[in-house]
Amino acid sequence: MSRYSYPSLTSVLHALLLSRPNGLDAKTVAGLVGRQYQTMMSELSGQEGHKLGADLLLPICTVTGSLEPLHFLARELGDVVVYRLPRCASPGTLLDPKIIEMVHQFGQLLSGLAEARGGEGEGGAEITKSEAAKVRREAYDLLSTITGLLASLEK
């Protein structure tokens, strides 16, 4: 059985730190995430005997202000990153579960449309009646959720 070769998240993080997305150099970022500069750079460059821990992903994204590593992961999984959903007073809870449902439904709508068009770009393949009906249902589900959210704001 052949083993799938995954692209390197570590190389994305390495390039991120070298590009100084928010003006902080790698040495400063290392200090802010609680790592020694030499150790972190050895881990990021893949030197023998050094591996970067996954637990550093969130601190590096937070300190650099960059979501590029998350975009990389999402692209590799065929997904997207959704920006800054509002949060409630309680840490880690979203303002309204309807927001999550809308994002999910919008993703389903786009996915269904792309699948129906055969993954082709603008002006892609013809859509069959059953595929068009499925996309319409997904669009109506999304519109229904948006309408429900808007109605809850009027109460």
Secondary structure, 3 states (H helix, E strand, C coil): CCCCCCCCHHHHHHHHHHHCCCCCCHHHHHHHCCCCHHHHHHHHCCCCCCCCCHHHHHHHHHHHCCCHHHHHHHHHHCCCCCCCCCECCCCCCECCHHHHHHHHHHHHHHHHHHHHCCCCCCCCCCCCHHHHHHHHHHHHHHHHHHHHHHHHHHC
